[in-house]
Amino acid sequence: MNIMRLSVEQKEAVEYIGSPSLVVAGAGSGKTRTLTAKISHLMSRGYDPERILAITFTNKAADEMKSRLVRMTKIPLERFPWVRTFHSACFKILKKHCFLLGYKIPLQIYAGYQQQKIIKDIIVEKLNFDKKYIQPVLAQISSAKNSGDPLEYLDRRLHSFRIKLLDVFNLYEKELKSNNAVDFDNILLLTRNLLRDHKDVRKRYQKLFQFILVDEYQDTNNLQEDLTGLLLRNGNLFCVGDDWQAIYSFRGSNMDHFLSFPEKYKEARVFRLEQNYRSADEIVRTANDLIGYNDYKMEKKCFSDKHGGLVEIYDFFDEKKEADWVAGKIRSLCEMGLAYSKIAVLYRTKFCSLSFEQAFRSLGIPYRMLGGKGFFERKEVMDINCYLTAAVFQKDDASFERIVNIPKRGIGPAAVNKIVQIKTGDMSFQDAARKALGEKLLASGTCNSLNQVIGLLDRIKGMKPDDAIKEVLTAVNYMDYIKEYSMAGSMDYTSREENIEQLVYSASQKESIVHYLEEAALIKEDKEDEDENKRKGVNLSTIHAAKGLEYKAVFVVGCEERLLPHWKSFDSDMGINEERRLMYVAMTRAEHFLFLTYVNYRKGQYNKKSRFLDEINDSKNREP
């Protein structure tokens, strides 16, 4: 990248080398440009791109950074092997050294459905608790791991439903280990333990990484902070983020790492990127007014050279009136030449979307929902991937149980129970099925069907992943099954068919089923809908899902007490501060038009307008 294309502030941050650096990057201030320019500059100073660790929080951000670097430097993508998410980088390390922790290759990554099966077996089958506790227990285990000290975390928590979480955790971890598997959080925890407890491994990676860069630093949790410290050498650290946009404490992120950076690294330099290149100054100043009510923050003075922005506040009787007005206003904006896809309606919680979906359908306004199921969470994708998983990971009960009767082949609950009863010791469900076949312990019809499934798994085990998928589709007549499942001729079937085509293509980029499944497991964030027609619609989204995105016009709706700020935040100033940061994130998604709305009655209950609206200059109020 031509360093002259950077602002003075960006250029200073990019060119400085000599001590840990923190870049406090305001909304729309070009932090991705600064990060990629930093890597390019390091290369011009003799640093090896293959020895630069650049950490992002999403696969999408990592892909964007890599594509920019390729365009900038004209160097092939393969020369940037360590531009990755935390989880992807850690799994790369963990795979290489997992034998030190008692694991072997291939190491399996468990997805949510596999975790849920283990927890269900523990708390429902073994401990005789209701299945409604499965998700809360999994959430607590995840929080415990991300705290960096799971045993201490869980020892302090005895849930009101009287499950001893520490006992469940130990049983859960034992099952994972016996299956040679890790869950998503274990990728970080075990890598931290590996680097902490094995000096030779730690020194190896400290020597490998000449420089470490961390994006979205305000969102790091304790475990990620530990990992950064263990990998760092010579103070070659460059962190970028914005504490004003720290909105993930519910996931375990700890903003103190960001705020205490100058104290932790005594020689640290702090750079501020305060010019917003996205939003008009009227929007930037309004957002500044709001965030000014938070005391616990890094100071900066954000501004924009763009002018002519519009900020308006409206109130309505109920959610129907609010949605009808928003729909009408969107139609007016589009008549002025604004594309639907450049407009977003943002809300604090998902239930708020319903009235807007109804109003948009009534006026024929196209829309799409952001933050839906990720690509690898869709039924048809999970079905096919479970065939591949069961083929290469014979101990994975959840995957085998899912596909043993999909499509239906006469292996119903009664047959499944018979197979389960055959299990002894640490025998897996698939092991038991193979034993049942070998010893002819099931009815002949069931044996024939089961034999077809086992034969298919054995057949695809050594295939390339795309060939394996094609073999599954043919062998079980999956397209006929999914057509019937979707109702033939519907758009739902077309969408599923396109997903399967995309799945085959993605799989064709990998040499082995194991490598393909690893990549699928590491893609955690939601995927945007690929349907071209939906991409042309108005964007309906929670504020959390909209972070990092930008639109010409933004409607922040439901600006009411108990909703934004959410009632769960009322217990502490810190909770209110995070909700205020959430409101700030929503407002700074807007480039030119920002509309803030609230209602007097939502779901039939009276609501006060949000305190955040009172904190914004009163002159911005308008009558609808």
C-alpha positions as CSV (number, residue, x, y, z in Angstrom):
1,M,0.0,0.0,0.0
2,N,1.2,3.5,-0.8
3,I,1.8,4.9,2.7
4,M,1.0,8.4,1.4
5,R,-2.7,7.3,1.0
6,L,-2.9,7.1,4.8
7,S,-4.0,10.0,7.1
8,V,-1.3,11.5,9.3
9,E,-2.6,9.6,12.3
10,Q,-2.8,6.3,10.4
11,K,0.7,6.8,9.0
12,E,2.2,7.4,12.5
13,A,0.7,4.2,13.8
14,V,1.8,2.2,10.8
15,E,5.4,3.4,10.8
16,Y,6.1,3.2,14.5
17,I,8.1,0.2,15.6
18,G,9.9,-0.1,19.0
19,S,7.4,-1.0,21.7
20,P,3.8,-2.3,22.1
21,S,1.3,-0.1,20.3
22,L,-2.4,0.4,20.9
23,V,-4.5,2.0,18.2
24,V,-7.7,3.5,19.6
25,A,-9.7,3.5,16.4
26,G,-13.1,5.3,16.4
27,A,-16.1,4.1,14.3
28,G,-15.4,4.4,10.6
29,S,-11.8,5.5,11.1
30,G,-10.2,3.0,8.7
31,K,-8.8,0.4,11.2
32,T,-8.7,-2.4,8.6
33,R,-6.8,-0.2,6.2
34,T,-4.4,0.7,9.1
35,L,-3.9,-3.0,10.0
36,T,-3.2,-4.2,6.5
37,A,-0.9,-1.2,5.9
38,K,1.0,-2.1,9.1
39,I,1.6,-5.6,7.8
40,S,2.7,-4.3,4.4
41,H,5.1,-1.8,6.2
42,L,6.5,-4.5,8.3
43,M,7.3,-6.5,5.2
44,S,9.0,-3.5,3.7
45,R,11.2,-3.4,6.8
46,G,12.3,-7.0,6.3
47,Y,9.7,-8.9,8.4
48,D,8.7,-12.2,6.9
49,P,5.0,-12.4,6.1
50,E,5.0,-16.1,7.1
51,R,6.2,-15.1,10.6
52,I,3.6,-12.4,11.2
53,L,0.6,-13.4,13.4
54,A,-2.5,-11.3,12.6
55,I,-5.5,-12.2,14.8
56,T,-9.0,-11.3,13.8
57,F,-12.3,-12.3,15.5
58,T,-14.2,-13.6,12.4
59,N,-13.3,-15.6,9.4
60,K,-14.9,-12.9,7.2
61,A,-12.5,-10.3,8.7
62,A,-9.5,-12.6,8.2
63,D,-10.5,-13.3,4.6
64,E,-10.9,-9.6,3.9
65,M,-7.5,-8.8,5.4
66,K,-5.8,-11.5,3.4
67,S,-7.5,-10.4,0.1
68,R,-6.4,-6.8,0.8
69,L,-2.8,-7.9,1.5
70,V,-2.6,-9.9,-1.7
71,R,-3.8,-6.9,-3.7
72,M,-1.4,-4.6,-1.9
73,T,1.7,-6.6,-1.9
74,K,1.2,-8.8,-5.0
75,I,2.3,-11.7,-2.9
76,P,0.4,-15.0,-3.0
77,L,-2.2,-15.9,-0.4
78,E,-0.1,-18.8,0.9
79,R,2.5,-16.4,2.1
80,F,0.2,-15.2,4.9
81,P,-0.5,-18.5,6.8
82,W,-1.0,-16.8,10.1
83,V,-3.6,-14.2,9.3
84,R,-6.3,-16.1,11.2
85,T,-9.0,-16.0,13.9
86,F,-7.9,-16.9,17.4
87,H,-9.5,-20.3,17.1
88,S,-8.0,-21.1,13.7
89,A,-4.5,-20.1,14.8
90,C,-4.7,-22.0,18.1
91,F,-6.0,-25.1,16.4
92,K,-3.1,-25.0,13.9
93,I,-0.8,-25.0,17.0
94,L,-2.8,-27.6,18.9
95,K,-2.9,-30.1,16.1
96,K,0.8,-30.2,15.9
97,H,1.5,-30.7,19.6
98,C,-1.8,-32.3,20.9
99,F,0.1,-35.6,21.7
100,L,1.7,-33.7,24.7
101,L,-1.8,-33.4,26.2
102,G,-2.8,-37.0,25.5
103,Y,-4.6,-36.6,22.2
104,K,-3.8,-38.0,18.8
105,I,-4.3,-37.0,15.1
106,P,-6.9,-36.5,13.7
107,L,-8.3,-34.3,16.5
108,Q,-12.0,-33.7,16.1
109,I,-13.8,-30.4,16.8
110,Y,-17.3,-30.9,18.2
111,A,-20.1,-28.6,17.1
112,G,-23.1,-27.6,19.2
113,Y,-25.3,-30.6,18.4
114,Q,-22.4,-33.0,19.5
115,Q,-21.9,-31.0,22.7
116,Q,-25.6,-31.1,23.4
117,K,-25.7,-34.9,23.1
118,I,-22.9,-35.4,25.6
119,I,-24.5,-33.0,28.1
120,K,-27.9,-34.6,27.6
121,D,-26.5,-38.0,28.4
122,I,-24.9,-36.6,31.5
123,I,-27.6,-34.5,33.0
124,V,-30.7,-36.3,31.7
125,E,-29.6,-40.0,31.6
126,K,-27.0,-40.1,34.4
127,L,-28.2,-37.3,36.8
128,N,-31.9,-37.4,36.0
129,F,-32.4,-33.7,35.5
130,D,-34.7,-32.1,33.0
131,K,-33.4,-31.5,29.4
132,K,-34.2,-27.8,29.7
133,Y,-31.0,-27.4,31.6
134,I,-28.8,-28.5,28.7
135,Q,-28.3,-25.1,27.2
136,P,-27.8,-23.2,30.5
137,V,-25.2,-25.8,31.6
138,L,-23.3,-25.6,28.2
139,A,-23.3,-21.8,28.5
140,Q,-21.8,-22.0,32.0
141,I,-19.1,-24.5,30.8
142,S,-18.3,-22.1,27.9
143,S,-18.0,-19.1,30.2
144,A,-15.8,-21.2,32.6
145,K,-13.3,-22.1,29.9
146,N,-13.1,-18.5,28.6
147,S,-12.5,-17.2,32.1
148,G,-9.1,-19.0,31.8
149,D,-9.6,-20.9,35.1
150,P,-12.6,-23.2,34.6
151,L,-12.3,-25.2,37.8
152,E,-12.2,-22.1,40.0
153,Y,-15.0,-20.5,38.0
154,L,-17.3,-23.6,38.4
155,D,-16.4,-24.3,42.0
156,R,-18.0,-20.9,42.9
157,R,-21.3,-21.7,41.1
158,L,-24.0,-24.0,42.4
159,H,-27.0,-23.3,40.1
160,S,-30.4,-22.8,41.5
161,F,-31.5,-26.0,39.7
162,R,-29.0,-27.7,42.0
163,I,-26.8,-29.3,39.4
164,K,-23.2,-29.4,40.6
165,L,-21.6,-27.8,37.6
166,L,-18.1,-28.9,38.4
167,D,-19.2,-32.6,38.4
168,V,-20.9,-32.1,35.0
169,F,-17.8,-30.3,33.7
170,N,-15.5,-33.2,34.7
171,L,-17.8,-35.8,33.1
172,Y,-18.1,-33.7,30.0
173,E,-14.4,-33.3,29.6
174,K,-13.7,-37.0,30.2
175,E,-16.1,-37.8,27.4
176,L,-14.5,-35.4,25.0
177,K,-11.1,-36.7,25.8
178,S,-12.2,-40.3,25.3
179,N,-13.5,-39.4,21.9
180,N,-10.3,-37.6,21.0
181,A,-12.3,-34.4,20.5
182,V,-12.3,-30.8,21.6
183,D,-15.1,-28.3,21.7
184,F,-14.7,-24.7,20.4
185,D,-13.7,-23.2,23.7
186,N,-11.2,-26.1,24.4
187,I,-9.2,-25.0,21.3
188,L,-8.2,-21.9,23.1
189,L,-8.0,-23.4,26.6
190,L,-5.8,-26.4,25.6
191,T,-3.5,-24.2,23.5
192,R,-3.1,-21.8,26.4
193,N,-2.2,-24.8,28.7
194,L,0.1,-26.2,26.1
195,L,2.1,-22.9,25.7
196,R,2.0,-22.3,29.5
197,D,3.1,-25.7,30.6
198,H,5.5,-26.7,27.8
199,K,8.4,-24.2,27.7
200,D,9.9,-25.7,24.5
201,V,6.6,-25.3,22.6
202,R,6.2,-21.8,23.9
203,K,9.8,-20.8,22.9
204,R,9.2,-22.3,19.4
205,Y,6.3,-20.0,18.7
206,Q,7.8,-17.0,20.3
207,K,10.7,-17.5,18.0
208,L,8.5,-18.1,15.0
209,F,6.3,-14.9,15.4
210,Q,8.3,-11.8,14.7
211,F,5.3,-9.6,15.1
212,I,1.8,-10.0,16.6
213,L,-1.2,-7.9,15.5
214,V,-4.6,-8.2,17.2
215,D,-7.8,-6.7,15.7
216,E,-10.9,-5.8,17.8
217,Y,-8.7,-5.9,20.9
218,Q,-11.5,-4.5,23.1
219,D,-13.3,-7.9,22.6
220,T,-10.6,-10.2,23.9
221,N,-11.4,-12.4,26.9
222,N,-9.0,-13.5,29.6
223,L,-8.0,-16.6,27.8
224,Q,-7.2,-14.7,24.6
225,E,-5.2,-12.2,26.5
226,D,-3.2,-15.0,28.1
227,L,-2.5,-16.5,24.7
228,T,-1.3,-13.2,23.3
229,G,1.1,-12.8,26.2
230,L,2.5,-16.3,25.9
231,L,3.2,-15.9,22.2
232,L,4.7,-12.4,22.4
233,R,8.4,-11.6,22.3
234,N,10.4,-8.4,22.2
235,G,7.3,-6.2,22.6
236,N,6.4,-6.5,18.9
237,L,2.7,-6.1,19.5
238,F,0.2,-4.0,17.6
239,C,-3.4,-3.9,18.9
240,V,-6.3,-2.1,17.3
241,G,-9.8,-1.6,18.7
242,D,-12.4,0.8,20.1
243,D,-13.6,0.5,23.7
244,W,-16.6,2.7,22.8
245,Q,-17.8,-0.3,20.8
246,A,-17.1,-3.0,23.4
247,I,-20.5,-4.9,23.4
248,Y,-19.6,-8.5,24.1
249,S,-19.1,-8.9,27.9
250,F,-21.9,-11.5,27.8
251,R,-19.5,-13.7,25.8
252,G,-16.7,-13.1,28.3
253,S,-14.9,-10.2,26.7
254,N,-13.0,-8.1,29.2
255,M,-12.6,-4.4,28.2
256,D,-10.1,-3.9,31.0
257,H,-7.4,-5.5,28.8
258,F,-7.9,-2.6,26.4
259,L,-8.0,0.2,29.0
260,S,-5.1,-1.1,31.0
261,F,-2.8,-1.6,28.0
262,P,-0.6,1.5,28.8
263,E,-0.1,0.2,32.4
264,K,0.6,-3.4,31.4
265,Y,3.1,-2.4,28.7
266,K,5.1,0.5,30.3
267,E,6.8,1.5,27.0
268,A,3.5,1.4,25.1
269,R,2.5,4.0,22.5
270,V,-1.1,4.9,22.1
271,F,-2.4,6.2,18.7
272,R,-5.8,7.7,18.2
273,L,-7.8,7.5,14.9
274,E,-10.5,10.1,15.4
275,Q,-11.7,10.9,11.9
276,N,-14.8,9.0,10.8
277,Y,-14.8,8.4,7.1
278,R,-18.2,6.7,7.1
279,S,-20.8,9.0,8.8
280,A,-21.7,12.6,8.4
281,D,-20.5,14.9,11.2
282,E,-24.0,15.5,12.5
283,I,-24.3,11.7,13.2
284,V,-20.8,11.6,14.7
285,R,-21.4,14.5,17.1
286,T,-24.7,13.0,18.2
287,A,-23.1,9.7,18.9
288,N,-20.3,11.5,20.8
289,D,-22.9,13.3,22.9
290,L,-24.3,9.9,23.9
291,I,-21.1,8.0,24.7
292,G,-19.9,11.0,26.7
293,Y,-22.1,9.8,29.5
294,N,-19.8,6.8,30.0
295,D,-16.9,7.6,32.4
296,Y,-14.9,4.3,32.0
297,K,-13.4,4.8,28.6
298,M,-10.4,6.0,26.5
299,E,-10.9,9.7,25.6
300,K,-11.0,10.7,21.9
301,K,-12.7,13.4,19.8
302,C,-14.3,11.8,16.9
303,F,-15.3,14.0,13.9
304,S,-16.1,13.8,10.2
305,D,-15.5,16.1,7.3
306,K,-18.8,15.0,5.7
307,H,-21.7,17.3,6.4
308,G,-25.5,17.3,5.7
309,G,-26.4,14.3,7.8
310,L,-29.8,13.9,9.3
311,V,-30.6,12.8,12.9
312,E,-34.3,12.6,13.9
313,I,-36.2,11.2,16.9
314,Y,-39.8,10.0,16.6
315,D,-42.3,8.6,19.1
316,F,-45.4,6.5,18.3
317,F,-48.4,5.0,20.2
318,D,-47.5,1.3,19.6
319,E,-45.2,-1.0,17.6
320,K,-47.7,-1.2,14.6
321,K,-47.6,2.6,14.2
322,E,-43.9,2.6,14.5
323,A,-43.4,-0.2,11.9
324,D,-46.0,1.4,9.5
325,W,-44.1,4.8,9.7
326,V,-40.7,3.1,9.1
327,A,-42.1,1.2,6.1
328,G,-43.5,4.4,4.7
329,K,-40.3,6.3,5.3
330,I,-38.2,3.6,3.6
331,R,-40.5,3.8,0.6
332,S,-40.0,7.6,0.5
333,L,-36.2,7.2,0.7
334,C,-36.2,4.7,-2.1
335,E,-38.3,7.0,-4.3
336,M,-35.4,9.5,-3.7
337,G,-33.0,7.0,-5.2
338,L,-31.8,5.1,-2.2
339,A,-31.5,1.3,-2.7
340,Y,-33.3,-1.0,-0.2
341,S,-30.0,-2.8,0.5
342,K,-28.5,0.5,1.8
343,I,-31.1,0.7,4.6
344,A,-31.1,-1.1,7.9
345,V,-33.6,-1.4,10.7
346,L,-31.8,-2.3,14.0
347,Y,-33.2,-3.4,17.3
348,R,-32.0,-4.7,20.6
349,T,-33.8,-8.1,20.6
350,K,-35.1,-10.4,17.9
351,F,-38.8,-10.3,18.8
352,C,-38.9,-6.6,17.7
353,S,-38.6,-7.7,14.0
354,L,-42.1,-9.1,13.7
355,S,-44.0,-5.9,13.3
356,F,-41.5,-4.7,10.7
357,E,-41.7,-7.9,8.7
358,Q,-45.5,-7.6,8.7
359,A,-45.4,-3.9,7.6
360,F,-42.8,-4.6,4.9
361,R,-44.9,-7.5,3.5
362,S,-47.9,-5.3,3.5
363,L,-46.2,-2.6,1.4
364,G,-44.3,-5.1,-0.8
365,I,-40.9,-4.0,0.6
366,P,-38.2,-6.7,0.2
367,Y,-36.2,-7.5,3.3
368,R,-33.7,-9.9,4.7
369,M,-32.9,-11.0,8.2
370,L,-29.2,-10.8,9.3
371,G,-27.9,-13.1,11.9
372,G,-29.8,-16.2,10.8
373,K,-28.4,-19.7,10.8
374,G,-24.9,-20.1,9.6
375,F,-24.3,-22.1,6.4
376,F,-22.9,-25.1,8.3
377,E,-25.9,-25.1,10.6
378,R,-28.5,-25.6,7.9
379,K,-30.3,-29.0,7.9
380,E,-29.1,-30.3,4.5
381,V,-25.5,-29.2,5.2
382,M,-25.5,-30.8,8.6
383,D,-27.1,-34.1,7.3
384,I,-24.4,-34.5,4.6
385,N,-21.5,-33.4,6.9
386,C,-22.7,-35.9,9.5
387,Y,-22.2,-38.7,7.0
388,L,-18.6,-37.6,6.4
389,T,-18.0,-37.1,10.1
390,A,-19.3,-40.6,11.0
391,A,-17.1,-42.0,8.3
392,V,-13.8,-40.6,9.7
393,F,-14.7,-40.3,13.4
394,Q,-16.2,-43.6,14.4
395,K,-16.6,-42.5,18.1
396,D,-18.9,-39.6,17.2
397,D,-22.3,-40.9,18.4
398,A,-24.2,-37.7,17.6
399,S,-23.3,-37.7,13.9
400,F,-24.0,-41.4,13.5
401,E,-27.3,-41.2,15.3
402,R,-28.3,-38.3,13.1
403,I,-27.8,-40.1,9.8
404,V,-28.6,-43.7,10.6
405,N,-32.2,-43.1,9.6
406,I,-31.9,-40.0,7.3
407,P,-33.4,-40.6,4.8
408,K,-35.8,-43.0,6.6
409,R,-34.7,-46.6,6.0
410,G,-36.5,-48.5,8.8
411,I,-34.0,-47.9,11.6
412,G,-36.4,-46.2,14.0
413,P,-36.3,-45.6,17.8
414,A,-36.8,-49.2,18.7
415,A,-33.9,-50.4,16.6
416,V,-31.7,-47.6,17.9
417,N,-32.5,-48.6,21.5
418,K,-31.6,-52.2,20.7
419,I,-28.2,-51.0,19.3
420,V,-27.7,-48.8,22.4
421,Q,-28.3,-51.8,24.7
422,I,-25.5,-53.7,22.9
423,K,-22.9,-51.0,23.9
424,T,-20.5,-52.0,26.6
425,G,-17.6,-50.0,28.2
426,D,-16.4,-47.2,26.0
427,M,-17.9,-48.7,22.8
428,S,-19.4,-46.1,20.5
429,F,-22.9,-46.2,18.9
430,Q,-21.3,-47.1,15.6
431,D,-19.1,-49.8,17.2
432,A,-22.3,-51.3,18.6
433,A,-24.1,-51.1,15.3
434,R,-21.1,-53.0,13.6
435,K,-21.2,-55.6,16.4
436,A,-25.0,-56.0,15.9
437,L,-24.4,-56.6,12.2
438,G,-21.5,-59.0,12.8
439,E,-23.4,-61.1,15.3
440,K,-26.8,-60.7,13.5
441,L,-28.5,-59.3,16.6
442,L,-31.2,-57.4,14.8
443,A,-34.1,-58.2,12.5
444,S,-33.1,-59.0,8.9
445,G,-34.7,-55.8,7.4
446,T,-32.9,-53.6,10.0
447,C,-29.7,-55.4,9.3
448,N,-30.0,-54.8,5.6
449,S,-30.6,-51.1,6.1
450,L,-27.8,-50.8,8.7
451,N,-25.5,-52.7,6.4
452,Q,-26.1,-50.1,3.6
453,V,-25.2,-47.3,6.0
454,I,-22.1,-48.9,7.3
455,G,-21.0,-49.9,3.8
456,L,-21.5,-46.3,2.6
457,L,-19.4,-44.9,5.5
458,D,-16.6,-47.4,4.8
459,R,-16.7,-46.6,1.1
460,I,-16.4,-42.8,1.5
461,K,-13.8,-42.8,4.3
462,G,-10.8,-42.5,2.1
463,M,-12.4,-40.4,-0.7
464,K,-11.7,-36.8,-1.4
465,P,-14.4,-34.7,0.4
466,D,-16.3,-33.6,-2.7
467,D,-16.4,-37.1,-4.1
468,A,-17.6,-38.4,-0.8
469,I,-20.5,-35.9,-0.8
470,K,-21.5,-36.9,-4.3
471,E,-21.4,-40.6,-3.3
472,V,-23.7,-39.9,-0.3
473,L,-26.1,-37.9,-2.4
474,T,-26.4,-40.7,-4.9
475,A,-26.3,-43.7,-2.5
476,V,-29.2,-42.4,-0.3
477,N,-31.1,-40.5,-3.0
478,Y,-30.7,-37.4,-0.8
479,M,-32.0,-34.9,-3.4
480,D,-35.3,-36.8,-3.6
481,Y,-35.5,-36.9,0.2
482,I,-34.8,-33.1,0.5
483,K,-37.3,-32.4,-2.3
484,E,-40.0,-34.2,-0.4
485,Y,-38.9,-32.6,2.9
486,S,-39.1,-29.1,1.4
487,M,-42.3,-29.7,-0.6
488,A,-41.4,-30.1,-4.3
489,G,-41.1,-27.0,-6.4
490,S,-40.9,-24.6,-3.5
491,M,-38.2,-21.9,-3.2
492,D,-37.1,-23.7,-0.1
493,Y,-36.0,-26.7,-2.1
494,T,-34.2,-24.4,-4.6
495,S,-32.4,-22.8,-1.7
496,R,-31.4,-26.1,-0.2
497,E,-30.2,-27.4,-3.7
498,E,-28.0,-24.3,-4.1
499,N,-26.6,-24.9,-0.5
500,I,-25.6,-28.4,-1.5
501,E,-24.0,-27.2,-4.7
502,Q,-22.0,-24.7,-2.6
503,L,-21.1,-27.5,-0.2
504,V,-19.7,-29.7,-3.0
505,Y,-17.6,-26.7,-4.2
506,S,-16.3,-25.9,-0.8
507,A,-15.4,-29.5,-0.2
508,S,-13.6,-29.6,-3.5
509,Q,-11.1,-27.1,-2.2
510,K,-9.8,-29.6,0.4
511,E,-7.7,-32.7,0.0
512,S,-9.1,-34.8,2.8
513,I,-12.4,-35.2,4.6
514,V,-10.6,-34.4,7.9
515,H,-9.3,-31.1,6.6
516,Y,-12.6,-30.2,5.2
517,L,-14.5,-30.9,8.4
518,E,-11.9,-28.9,10.4
519,E,-12.5,-25.8,8.3
520,A,-16.3,-26.3,8.6
521,A,-16.0,-26.5,12.4
522,L,-13.9,-23.4,12.7
523,I,-16.4,-21.2,10.8
524,K,-18.5,-20.1,13.7
525,E,-20.0,-16.7,12.8
526,D,-23.2,-16.4,10.8
527,K,-23.0,-16.3,7.0
528,E,-24.8,-13.7,5.0
529,D,-27.7,-15.0,2.9
530,E,-26.3,-15.8,-0.6
531,D,-29.7,-15.4,-2.3
532,E,-29.3,-12.5,-4.8
533,N,-32.9,-11.3,-4.4
534,K,-32.7,-11.2,-0.6
535,R,-29.4,-9.2,-0.8
536,K,-31.5,-6.4,-2.5
537,G,-33.8,-6.0,0.4
538,V,-33.9,-3.8,3.6
539,N,-31.7,-5.3,6.3
540,L,-33.4,-6.3,9.5
541,S,-30.9,-7.0,12.3
542,T,-30.1,-7.0,16.0
543,I,-27.5,-4.4,16.8
544,H,-25.0,-7.0,17.8
545,A,-25.3,-8.7,14.4
546,A,-24.9,-5.3,12.6
547,K,-21.5,-4.4,14.2
548,G,-18.9,-3.7,11.6
549,L,-21.5,-3.0,8.9
550,E,-22.6,0.3,7.4
551,Y,-25.7,1.7,5.6
552,K,-26.8,5.0,4.1
553,A,-29.9,5.1,6.3
554,V,-30.4,3.4,9.7
555,F,-33.5,3.2,11.8
556,V,-32.8,2.3,15.4
557,V,-36.1,1.2,16.7
558,G,-37.5,0.2,20.1
559,C,-35.5,2.9,22.0
560,E,-37.3,2.3,25.3
561,E,-36.3,1.6,28.9
562,R,-36.2,-2.1,29.6
563,L,-35.5,-2.7,25.9
564,L,-32.6,-0.4,25.1
565,P,-31.1,-0.3,27.7
566,H,-32.2,-3.9,28.3
567,W,-33.8,-4.6,31.7
568,K,-31.0,-7.2,32.5
569,S,-28.5,-4.3,32.5
570,F,-30.2,-2.4,35.3
571,D,-28.3,-4.0,38.1
572,S,-25.1,-2.1,37.6
573,D,-23.6,1.0,36.0
574,M,-21.3,-1.3,34.0
575,G,-24.3,-3.0,32.5
576,I,-25.9,0.4,31.5
577,N,-22.5,1.5,30.1
578,E,-22.4,-1.5,27.8
579,E,-26.0,-0.8,26.6
580,R,-25.0,2.7,25.9
581,R,-22.0,1.5,23.8
582,L,-24.5,-0.8,22.0
583,M,-26.6,2.3,21.2
584,Y,-23.5,4.0,20.0
585,V,-22.6,1.1,17.7
586,A,-26.2,1.2,16.2
587,M,-26.0,5.0,15.6
588,T,-22.6,4.9,13.9
589,R,-23.7,2.3,11.4
590,A,-25.5,5.2,9.6
591,E,-23.7,7.2,6.9
592,H,-26.3,9.9,6.1
593,F,-29.8,9.3,7.7
594,L,-30.3,8.3,11.3
595,F,-33.8,7.8,12.7
596,L,-34.4,6.8,16.4
597,T,-37.8,5.7,17.3
598,Y,-39.7,4.6,20.4
599,V,-43.3,3.7,21.3
600,N,-45.5,4.3,24.3
601,Y,-47.0,0.8,24.3
602,R,-45.2,-2.3,23.1
603,K,-46.9,-5.7,23.5
604,G,-49.7,-3.9,25.2
605,Q,-47.4,-2.6,28.0
606,Y,-46.5,1.0,28.7
607,N,-42.9,2.0,28.1
608,K,-40.8,5.0,29.0
609,K,-38.6,6.3,26.3
610,S,-34.9,5.3,26.6
611,R,-32.7,7.4,28.8
612,F,-30.3,7.4,25.9
613,L,-32.7,9.7,24.0
614,D,-32.6,12.2,26.8
615,E,-28.9,12.1,26.7
616,I,-28.9,13.2,23.0
617,N,-29.4,16.9,22.3
618,D,-33.1,17.8,22.7
619,S,-32.9,19.9,19.5
620,K,-32.9,16.7,17.5
621,N,-36.5,15.8,18.5
622,R,-39.1,16.0,15.8
623,E,-42.9,15.4,15.6
624,P,-43.9,12.6,13.3
